[in-house]
Amino acid sequence: MTEEPKEQTWEDHLAAAIKSFRQEMHDWRGAALPTEFHTHRRAAQREMLLAWRALLDAKLEKLEQAEKDQSAPKATRIPVE
């Protein structure tokens, strides 16, 4: 007794198409793009990460400064008669 094949939904078709597309892009990427492209892409990725680091460092400094400012004693007015 043979089982009838399960009817595929559009999600099944879409998942199969995406999987096939990703495999094709993976296979194509290595052969079609020159080595110089990969070198520049890695350099650009590194620069982007350094930019994020600078942004995060600046934000951390601002937060630390705000904490220092809050912990500093505040001036109090004393009424003089």
MDTraj code that builds the backbone (N, CA, C; nanometers):
import mdtraj as md
import numpy as np

residues = "MET THR GLU GLU PRO LYS GLU GLN THR TRP GLU ASP HIS LEU ALA ALA ALA ILE LYS SER PHE ARG GLN GLU MET HIS ASP TRP ARG GLY ALA ALA LEU PRO THR GLU PHE HIS THR HIS ARG ARG ALA ALA GLN ARG GLU MET LEU LEU ALA TRP ARG ALA LEU LEU ASP ALA LYS LEU GLU LYS LEU GLU GLN ALA GLU LYS ASP GLN SER ALA PRO LYS ALA THR ARG ILE PRO VAL GLU".split()
xyz = np.array([
    [0.0843, -0.1173, 0.0000],
    [0.0000, 0.0000, 0.0000],
    [0.0895, 0.1245, 0.0000],
    [0.0735, 0.2091, -0.0990],
    [0.1536, 0.3302, -0.1092],
    [0.0744, 0.4482, -0.0561],
    [0.1484, 0.5359, 0.0087],
    [0.0856, 0.6557, 0.0633],
    [0.0764, 0.7617, -0.0442],
    [-0.0314, 0.8344, -0.0445],
    [-0.0443, 0.9456, -0.1382],
    [0.0424, 1.0605, -0.0899],
    [0.1070, 1.1301, -0.1826],
    [0.1901, 1.2429, -0.1404],
    [0.1048, 1.3518, -0.0759],
    [0.1614, 1.4117, 0.0287],
    [0.0916, 1.5181, 0.0998],
    [0.0835, 1.6407, 0.0102],
    [-0.0318, 1.7037, 0.0086],
    [-0.0481, 1.8245, -0.0704],
    [0.0282, 1.9375, -0.0009],
    [0.1090, 2.0074, -0.0781],
    [0.1897, 2.1134, -0.0203],
    [0.1116, 2.2445, -0.0151],
    [0.1347, 2.3172, 0.0925],
    [0.0736, 2.4492, 0.1057],
    [0.1631, 2.5509, 0.0370],
    [0.1161, 2.6734, 0.0255],
    [0.1985, 2.7774, -0.0361],
    [0.3193, 2.8070, 0.0513],
    [0.3049, 2.7872, 0.1842],
    [0.4192, 2.8070, 0.2731],
    [0.5293, 2.7048, 0.2439],
    [0.4878, 2.5800, 0.2150],
    [0.5853, 2.4757, 0.1804],
    [0.6596, 2.5125, 0.0524],
    [0.5846, 2.5595, -0.0472],
    [0.6456, 2.6008, -0.1751],
    [0.7409, 2.7187, -0.1534],
    [0.6976, 2.8146, -0.0722],
    [0.7803, 2.9315, -0.0455],
    [0.9084, 2.8916, 0.0281],
    [0.8963, 2.8050, 0.1278],
    [1.0133, 2.7598, 0.2023],
    [1.1116, 2.6877, 0.1105],
    [1.0605, 2.6046, 0.0221],
    [1.1464, 2.5323, -0.0719],
    [1.2153, 2.6300, -0.1682],
    [1.1419, 2.7311, -0.2142],
    [1.1990, 2.8292, -0.3058],
    [1.3087, 2.9101, -0.2370],
    [1.2851, 2.9502, -0.1122],
    [1.3855, 3.0266, -0.0371],
    [1.5094, 2.9424, -0.0143],
    [1.4897, 2.8170, 0.0240],
    [1.6035, 2.7277, 0.0470],
    [1.6848, 2.7116, -0.0816],
    [1.6172, 2.6926, -0.1937],
    [1.6848, 2.6770, -0.3222],
    [1.7582, 2.8048, -0.3613],
    [1.6944, 2.9205, -0.3396],
    [1.7556, 3.0486, -0.3719],
    [1.8812, 3.0711, -0.2875],
    [1.8736, 3.0433, -0.1580],
    [1.9893, 3.0616, -0.0705],
    [2.1045, 2.9716, -0.1133],
    [2.0745, 2.8478, -0.1499],
    [2.1793, 2.7566, -0.1937],
    [2.2432, 2.8055, -0.3231],
    [2.1600, 2.8540, -0.4149],
    [2.2107, 2.9053, -0.5414],
    [2.2992, 3.0281, -0.5193],
    [2.2571, 3.1183, -0.4306],
    [2.3367, 3.2378, -0.4002],
    [2.4686, 3.1987, -0.3336],
    [2.4627, 3.1007, -0.2459],
    [2.5840, 3.0543, -0.1776],
    [2.6829, 2.9962, -0.2795],
    [2.6327, 2.9160, -0.3703],
    [2.7183, 2.8561, -0.4728],
    [2.7741, 2.9635, -0.5670],
    [2.6910, 3.0598, -0.6022],
    [2.7291, 3.1630, -0.6975],
    [2.8278, 3.2624, -0.6370],
    [2.8071, 3.2961, -0.5096],
    [2.8847, 3.4019, -0.4450],
    [3.0349, 3.3764, -0.4511],
    [3.0760, 3.2556, -0.4208],
    [3.2182, 3.2265, -0.4189],
    [3.2837, 3.2362, -0.5549],
    [3.2158, 3.1960, -0.6584],
    [3.2753, 3.1917, -0.7910],
    [3.2655, 3.3245, -0.8648],
    [3.1605, 3.4008, -0.8426],
    [3.1356, 3.5185, -0.9244],
    [3.2022, 3.6447, -0.8728],
    [3.2252, 3.6536, -0.7449],
    [3.2785, 3.7774, -0.6895],
    [3.4296, 3.7702, -0.6763],
    [3.4986, 3.8751, -0.7179],
    [3.6447, 3.8738, -0.7109],
    [3.6938, 3.8839, -0.5660],
    [3.8155, 3.8393, -0.5444],
    [3.8761, 3.8412, -0.4111],
    [3.8807, 3.9829, -0.3554],
    [3.9079, 4.0801, -0.4413],
    [3.9151, 4.2195, -0.3969],
    [3.7824, 4.2653, -0.3352],
    [3.6711, 4.2166, -0.3901],
    [3.5403, 4.2505, -0.3346],
    [3.5314, 4.2045, -0.1901],
    [3.5704, 4.0796, -0.1645],
    [3.5632, 4.0252, -0.0295],
    [3.6538, 4.1030, 0.0659],
    [3.7698, 4.1445, 0.0179],
    [3.8622, 4.2236, 0.0998],
    [3.7978, 4.3557, 0.1409],
    [3.7384, 4.4253, 0.0453],
    [3.6744, 4.5534, 0.0748],
    [3.5498, 4.5356, 0.1616],
    [3.4753, 4.4271, 0.1386],
    [3.3558, 4.4014, 0.2190],
    [3.3938, 4.3806, 0.3644],
    [3.4991, 4.3030, 0.3887],
    [3.5443, 4.2802, 0.5264],
    [3.5917, 4.4100, 0.5905],
    [3.6633, 4.4928, 0.5133],
    [3.7103, 4.6211, 0.5659],
    [3.5919, 4.7116, 0.6000],
    [3.4922, 4.7128, 0.5144],
    [3.3730, 4.7942, 0.5393],
    [3.2982, 4.7437, 0.6625],
    [3.2905, 4.6134, 0.6764],
    [3.2244, 4.5559, 0.7935],
    [3.2989, 4.5957, 0.9209],
    [3.4309, 4.5921, 0.9157],
    [3.5127, 4.6310, 1.0318],
    [3.4896, 4.7781, 1.0657],
    [3.4884, 4.8630, 0.9640],
    [3.4656, 5.0058, 0.9875],
    [3.3277, 5.0313, 1.0478],
    [3.2286, 4.9566, 1.0031],
    [3.0938, 4.9727, 1.0582],
    [3.0922, 4.9329, 1.2053],
    [3.1600, 4.8260, 1.2382],
    [3.1672, 4.7843, 1.3783],
    [3.2416, 4.8872, 1.4629],
    [3.3474, 4.9461, 1.4083],
    [3.4190, 5.0513, 1.4807],
    [3.3301, 5.1747, 1.5013],
    [3.2483, 5.2060, 1.4030],
    [3.1557, 5.3187, 1.4161],
    [3.0560, 5.2918, 1.5287],
    [3.0029, 5.1697, 1.5349],
    [2.9109, 5.1338, 1.6435],
    [2.9811, 5.1416, 1.7780],
    [3.1076, 5.0972, 1.7818],
    [3.1832, 5.1027, 1.9072],
    [3.1967, 5.2477, 1.9540],
    [3.2289, 5.3377, 1.8622],
    [3.2431, 5.4793, 1.8971],
    [3.1111, 5.5356, 1.9497],
    [3.0015, 5.4984, 1.8856],
    [2.8700, 5.5442, 1.9288],
    [2.8382, 5.4936, 2.0694],
    [2.8629, 5.3660, 2.0933],
    [2.8360, 5.3078, 2.2247],
    [2.9267, 5.3675, 2.3320],
    [3.0545, 5.3883, 2.2992],
    [3.1464, 5.4482, 2.3959],
    [3.0998, 5.5887, 2.4343],
    [3.0555, 5.6672, 2.3369],
    [3.0082, 5.8024, 2.3650],
    [2.8848, 5.7990, 2.4550],
    [2.7945, 5.7068, 2.4273],
    [2.6728, 5.6951, 2.5087],
    [2.7079, 5.6519, 2.6504],
    [2.8007, 5.5582, 2.6647],
    [2.8426, 5.5143, 2.7979],
    [2.9064, 5.6284, 2.8756],
    [2.9896, 5.7078, 2.8104],
    [3.0514, 5.8229, 2.8766],
    [2.9454, 5.9219, 2.9240],
    [2.8452, 5.9446, 2.8400],
    [2.7374, 6.0366, 2.8763],
    [2.6610, 5.9844, 2.9977],
    [2.6325, 5.8542, 3.0010],
    [2.5627, 5.7943, 3.1150],
    [2.6475, 5.8027, 3.2420],
    [2.7766, 5.7747, 3.2305],
    [2.8653, 5.7819, 3.3464],
    [2.8746, 5.9242, 3.3990],
    [2.8790, 6.0222, 3.3091],
    [2.8842, 6.1620, 3.3513],
    [2.7558, 6.2006, 3.4235],
    [2.6425, 6.1534, 3.3736],
    [2.5140, 6.1830, 3.4371],
    [2.5095, 6.1230, 3.5776],
    [2.5645, 6.0027, 3.5958],
    [2.5691, 5.9410, 3.7281],
    [2.6570, 6.0215, 3.8221],
    [2.7710, 6.0714, 3.7737],
    [2.8602, 6.1532, 3.8558],
    [2.7911, 6.2828, 3.8964],
    [2.7193, 6.3434, 3.8017],
    [2.6504, 6.4692, 3.8299],
    [2.5418, 6.4507, 3.9349],
    [2.4742, 6.3361, 3.9335],
    [2.3683, 6.3097, 4.0305],
    [2.4246, 6.2845, 4.1696],
    [2.5424, 6.2255, 4.1768],
    [2.5992, 6.1927, 4.3071],
    [2.6686, 6.3127, 4.3712],
    [2.6953, 6.4192, 4.2968],
    [2.7600, 6.5387, 4.3519],
    [2.6620, 6.6099, 4.4449],
    [2.7130, 6.6600, 4.5585],
    [2.6226, 6.7301, 4.6515],
    [2.5670, 6.8577, 4.5871],
    [2.4417, 6.8833, 4.6124],
    [2.3753, 6.9997, 4.5557],
    [2.3791, 7.1128, 4.6588],
    [2.3815, 7.2324, 4.6102],
    [2.3798, 7.3498, 4.6986],
    [2.2412, 7.3624, 4.7621],
    [2.2411, 7.4043, 4.8887],
    [2.1142, 7.4216, 4.9597],
    [2.1039, 7.5675, 5.0053],
    [1.9869, 7.6212, 4.9912],
    [1.9654, 7.7585, 5.0380],
    [1.9366, 7.7564, 5.1874],
    [2.0056, 7.8439, 5.2559],
    [1.9825, 7.8570, 5.3993],
    [1.9280, 7.9981, 5.4233],
    [1.8079, 8.0058, 5.4802],
    [1.7521, 8.1383, 5.5044],
    [1.8321, 8.2115, 5.6148],
    [1.8640, 8.3352, 5.5889],
    [1.9380, 8.4171, 5.6862],
    [1.8449, 8.5257, 5.7372],
    [1.8401, 8.5410, 5.8702],
    [1.7516, 8.6440, 5.9285],
    [1.8305, 8.7622, 5.9742],
])
top = md.Topology()
chain = top.add_chain()
for i, resn in enumerate(residues, 1):
    res = top.add_residue(resn, chain, resSeq=i)
    for name in ("N", "CA", "C"):
        top.add_atom(name, md.element.get_by_symbol(name[0]), res)
traj = md.Trajectory(xyz[None], top)
